[in-house]
Amino acid sequence: MAERQITYGEAIREAIDQSMQQSPEVFIIGEGVPDSNRIFGTTKGLLEKYGAQRVQDMPVSENAMTGICIGAAIQGLRPILVHQRVDFSLLALDQVINNAAKWHYMFGGEAKVPIVIRMIIGMGWGQGAQHSQSLQALYSHIPGLKVVMPSTPYDAKGLMMAAVQDNNPVIYLEHRWLHNIKGYVPEEPYSVPIGEANVLLPGKDITLAATSYMNVEAMKAAHLLKKIGISVEIVDLRTLKPLDDKTIIDSVRKTGRLIAIDSGYYSGGFAGEIIARVSEKAFKNLQASPARITLPDIPTPSTQGLTRYYYPTFREIARKIMQMLKRKDEDLTIPEEKSEVPCDVPDKDFTGPF
């Protein structure tokens, strides 16, 4: 029997549906949760199944509504709060950082804040500097928050179910380019443990430690380089906080080389955190200086001319690997970019930001 294949967005919807079936305390709220597009289809059918008491739209008042959901969590409910863009969550930083993240600690472990905050990150359709950021490093810096970034449909479902079951706040970051990718997802409920990385592709020459959508680009680079005999190992971090140091370091000890790849910014970004930990714990195993591939320290542009040079792709990853392995550029033929597809959308079927 063939393995069931569904999209990343469908996997999130299934995880929320099954979590709501398992526990009447679970509810979902956010801007656009019951609208026609249902946030890339991730809340499709939930309003009709569970009613408006458990599937709610919310006003454009992020700080107040985040505070209300934190209060509901403290009282024993399990809210899933959706910010359609991570940018919108900035209006609620006081609630997330000073209340949700600290409550369990401040009350000696007696209080729980079982809230999941979904935030959509990444580029698409020229949304520009205020609507396409990837701020995972900001949330990963805060003690008391767990931060997950699934990159496959399997992990999207498993990490969502684990996040809902967790008794403290989980930031769940999903890249908008991932919602339409397909992969194997079991129909029955299951959890993926928070805090465990995953070796997506075993290899021996170099380690790529990547987050979220950048695993897709890393995989493209790995398949391209395989044609000229370069064996790439890809470690999908899956969870940024707590970070699974062991899986990354075990990989680097095997390959001797590391490139950290993240969709966030260069300065103070999470790629630098990966390099710092590997340098602390596996410096003697490194055969070359670690490198990172990130966004530049420039606000996100919205024009096609600028975005074409702003976002790193498998091309930049492949070139960096060639450089680190001291291979000649002429040894590798890198496919040209397809001009008929705008560079800030994943494919011609991508229909917009929601």
C-alpha positions, 0 to 999 in steps of 0.5 A: 500500500502506497504511503499517504501523501498530503501537503504541509498545510493539510498536515497542520490542519490535520494536527489541529483537528486531531488535537481538538478531537483529543481535548475540548480545552484546545481552541484556535483563534486568529486573524483570518482563521475562519475566512475563505482561504483559511490561512493556506487551508490550515483551518479549513473545515474546522469552523464547520466541525467545531463551531464558533466557540472553538474556531474564532476570528479575532480583531486586529489587536494583537497585543490584547488578544495575545494577552487574552489567550495567555490568560486562557492558557493559565486558566487551563485551556490550550489556545492555538493563536495565529499571527498570519505574519510574524511581523504582526506578532511584534505588537504583542512582544510584551505579552509573549516575552514578559508574560507567557515566557516567564509565568512558569518560572516566576511561580516556581513551576506551579503555573503552566501556560500551554499556548501555541503561537503560530507565526508565518514567516518568509517571502512572497509576492513582493510583500517587502520589509514589514510583511516578510521577515523571519524573526526566529532568532528573536524568539529563540533568544527568550528563556521560557519559549520553545521555538519549532520550525518544521520543514516537512509535512511529517514534522509539521503535523508531529510538531504541532501535536507536540506543541499543543500537548506541551504545558508551556508556550511554543512558538510555531514558525511556518514558512509560507513557501512550504504549505503546498509541498507534499510528503508522507504523513500518517493518518493517525495522531503522533508527535515529533519530540520538541528538541530533536534535529533530524538528518534529512540526508546522510553524507560524508563531505560536509554538513549543512545545518538548515532551518525551515524552507532552507532545507528545501534549497539545501536538498536541491544543492545536495542533489546537484553536487552529487553529480560530481561526487560530493556527498552532503549531509543535511541536518534539519534543525526542526527545533531552535529552542531547545537546540539539539547540539548533539546531532549537529556536532556528531555530523560535523565530527564525521564530515569536518565541515559546516555551513549553517543556513538560515532564512534570518539575518546575518548579524545576531542570526541563528546561523551564527549560534550554530557556528558558535556551538560547534566551535565550542564543542567540536573545534578540533574536528573542523577541517575548514572555517565554518560558514553561514548563508543567510539574508543580508543585513538589509530590510526586505525589498519588494521589487523583482530586481532587488529580490533576485539578489536578496534571497539565497538559493541552492545556487549560493549553497552549491557555490559555497560548498565548492569553495569550502571543498576547494573545487573548481567552479567549472566542475559544476554546471548550475541551472539558470533561474527560470525567468517565467516564475517570479523569484520571490514565489516558489512556483507559478501556482503560488497564488498570494500571501494568504 
